[in-house]
Amino acid sequence: MAGPVDLKDIFFVEADELLSALEEGLRAIQTGAQEADTVNAVFRAVHSIKGGAGAFDLKALVGFAHRFETVLDALRAGQLSPEPALLGALLHASDHLADMISASRRGGATDPEVDERVIAALEAHAGGGGQKEEEAFVFEPLALDGPFGMDFAPIPASQVLRRVTLTFRPHAGAFASGHDPALLMRDLCGTAPCEVTLDPSALPDPSGFDPGQSYLSWTVVLQTERTDRQLLAIFEFIEGSCDLVLTAEGQAPAEAPPAAPPRAAAQVAAPFATPSPTPVAKLSPPAGAAASPASGAGPRPTIRVDIDRVDRLVDILGELVIHQAMLTEAIEQSPGFGSVDVDRSLDQLRQLSRQIQESVMAIRAQPVKPLFDRMHRIVREASMAAGKSARLVTEGEATEVDKTIIERLADPLTHMIRNAVDHGLEKPARREEIGKPSEGVIKLSAAHRSGRIVITVQDDGAGIDREKVRQIAVDKGLVAANADLSPQEIDALLFLPGFSTASEISALSGRGVGMDVVRSEIAGLGGRVGIASVRGQGTSLTVSLPLTLAVLDGMVFEAAGQTLVLPVSTIIETLRPDPGMRHSLGQTDSVLDVRGRCLPLVDVGMALGFRRSLKPGEGEIVVVVERGDDGAIALMVDGIRDQRQVVIKGLEANYGQIAGIAAATVLGDGSIALILDPTDLAVTGPVASRPVPPLAAE
């Protein structure tokens, strides 16, 4: 059984999920999706956070969430209209609720004055909705007297009250799902005088007692201002797992619906917001024992696992792949190799190893959606600080990436988004002058491409003023005044440490810390950053990262006596080119004509410094690979050995980043092979761009 600390950690993980659902719902309402289900999902998210916070006596969080949900309740009841000003205040309150949860996780608290200012602004936009109920709300710890009775301290009521009687009988499935009647009663009676009566009449004799069944029921009589809808909402997460009848004086009994539809909007598969003290891989358990697995209703059954255990499993998987390769090579070199049974067994072993690898990596893979959701808040805060109007559009949120990469992408993406708002977008007045909408758009997208994940941050702003960038670089002594720089080389200056185009220091920029941090952090993940800009139309930053940090399919080949590996996902084709396919380009470069398409031709051995020139019989095989920017490059190698799964071993910790090299691996014979990064081989640089001299092989 989990201890109190474990349960609290679970609450914070689930709170992160609910915050994500809350903001997603508010954004949906902001874009015009004002269906009842969307508004109800938003209300349920705040209501669930309040209930969980109450279980751990987080009074400030409970009070804030209570006043927040009161305004949301007025919205879902149609008493308020989803005007832009109100939705902006709701989003701001959502951000502050996230801050309060983060502070509570650390054992601290936010400034109560700030809490009050946020709620005051929210209620001002809502026309004061919710203020009256907030004054009556008091959070009191639960008191239990006797084995079955519950006594609640009366709370002074306001002038207009009504008498309500509610009968509650939980089913066995309610307890199987972790619902606690005491917490429900506290939420129900915490705001009004009430009397709670236990009915133990259904208890059987001890000989017939079944601990898996539910025999108790309660009748609650209370004086309250709340509507039937508000009272029944307390029990909406237990709908379908209880009998619930509510009767008010002068009206017919109201029964809760037998079951609630699945609340997909309020559930997120992979939690990611503020890191929790104990990272977990998590999916929620079934809604109740009454749900039929065959029906397909409700969430899928899952478990929580410490991420350290998953990491350990990934490490073991890597060793399994290495030893499977060693075993295969040892058997192939043995005198008895060639037996059909042995060959079949090796093939089955390879297939099982691949299935295990795919299954384990699927456990670590998480969609980038939670990370992208966090960027909406960054855009809101940055646009307010810069005095600009901006909105974020996301694509490819379901793209799955290794958890390690997602965790380390948060800071680089934050820098890129802030730069896009501060440096990219124009002021609203300026945008209107040049015929653009006053609201700028930042597009954040993710996609899988060539065995890598590509994340793009694109704005529709002014683009890069290359003359200004060049002049700043000259003034800072970074380049010579007479240097002849290409547009790409000028853009690359933005990544230099200490470089900034801001004329004044602000909360967002001006201190020269930003893009160089982005480049170094992305490089630490084995990735790279590219930049493209069109003056007056906007700027696009592209981050390319390895899809996984564990195992990949690689083609093993030889160049200049070295054994190297290329990711199979980057390979387009292999060929033996005819002499007429190769053409000189200037004094040092060559291209290969592949069916009318001229591709840069690079000898791998020379590019990596393994040889100075080609000898007869070398470089006769060409591997055409994708370059990562929708282009391709032709790599000359000496021979191809085979294709196999390889385990990625990073080199950055011991050797730093090496141009043209992505990582290393251990082969079946125990030797080390380098894994190439074909894009780096095509980039202009002191080592990586040594293409084949036009006459070197002739």
HELIX and SHEET records of a PDB file:
HELIX    1   1 PRO A    4  GLN A   30  1                                  27    
HELIX    2   2 ALA A   36  ALA A   55  1                                  20    
HELIX    3   3 LYS A   59  ARG A   76  1                                  18    
HELIX    4   4 PRO A   84  ARG A  105  1                                  22    
HELIX    5   5 PRO A  112  HIS A  125  1                                  14    
HELIX    6   6 GLN A  131  ALA A  136  1                                   6    
HELIX    7   7 ALA A  172  ALA A  176  1                                   5    
HELIX    8   8 PRO A  181  CYS A  189  1                                   9    
HELIX    9   9 PRO A  206  GLY A  208  5                                   3    
HELIX   10  10 ASP A  228  ALA A  233  1                                   6    
HELIX   11  11 GLU A  236  ILE A  238  5                                   3    
HELIX   12  12 ALA A  264  ALA A  266  5                                   3    
HELIX   13  13 PRO A  293  SER A  295  5                                   3    
HELIX   14  14 ILE A  307  GLU A  332  1                                  26    
HELIX   15  15 VAL A  340  ARG A  364  1                                  25    
HELIX   16  16 LYS A  369  ALA A  386  1                                  18    
HELIX   17  17 LYS A  403  ASN A  419  1                                  17    
HELIX   18  18 ALA A  420  GLY A  424  3                                   5    
HELIX   19  19 PRO A  428  GLU A  433  1                                   6    
HELIX   20  20 ARG A  466  ASP A  475  1                                  10    
HELIX   21  21 PRO A  487  ALA A  492  1                                   6    
HELIX   22  22 LEU A  493  PHE A  495  5                                   3    
HELIX   23  23 MET A  515  GLY A  524  1                                  10    
HELIX   24  24 VAL A  568  THR A  570  5                                   3    
HELIX   25  25 PRO A  579  MET A  581  5                                   3    
HELIX   26  26 VAL A  604  ALA A  607  1                                   4    
HELIX   27  27 GLU A  652  TYR A  655  1                                   4    
HELIX   28  28 PRO A  678  ALA A  682  1                                   5    
SHEET    1   A 5 CYS A 194  ASP A 199  0                                        
SHEET    2   A 5 SER A 217  THR A 224 -1                                        
SHEET    3   A 5 ARG A 162  PRO A 170 -1                                        
SHEET    4   A 5 CYS A 242  ALA A 248 -1                                        
SHEET    5   A 5 ALA A 254  GLU A 255 -1                                        
SHEET    1   B 2 VAL A 280  ALA A 281  0                                        
SHEET    2   B 2 VAL A 305  ASP A 306 -1                                        
SHEET    1   C 2 ALA A 365  PRO A 367  0                                        
SHEET    2   C 2 GLU A 400  ASP A 402 -1                                        
SHEET    1   D 5 ALA A 390  GLU A 395  0                                        
SHEET    2   D 5 GLY A 440  ARG A 449  1                                        
SHEET    3   D 5 ARG A 452  ASP A 459 -1                                        
SHEET    4   D 5 GLY A 538  PRO A 546 -1                                        
SHEET    5   D 5 ARG A 528  VAL A 534 -1                                        
SHEET    1   E 5 GLY A 639  VAL A 647  0                                        
SHEET    2   E 5 VAL A 551  ALA A 559 -1                                        
SHEET    3   E 5 GLN A 562  PRO A 567 -1                                        
SHEET    4   E 5 ILE A 672  LEU A 676  1                                        
SHEET    5   E 5 ILE A 661  VAL A 666 -1                                        
SHEET    1   F 6 ILE A 571  LEU A 575  0                                        
SHEET    2   F 6 ILE A 621  GLU A 626 -1                                        
SHEET    3   F 6 ALA A 632  VAL A 637 -1                                        
SHEET    4   F 6 ARG A 597  ASP A 603  1                                        
SHEET    5   F 6 ASP A 589  VAL A 594 -1                                        
SHEET    6   F 6 ARG A 582  LEU A 585 -1                                        
END                                                                             
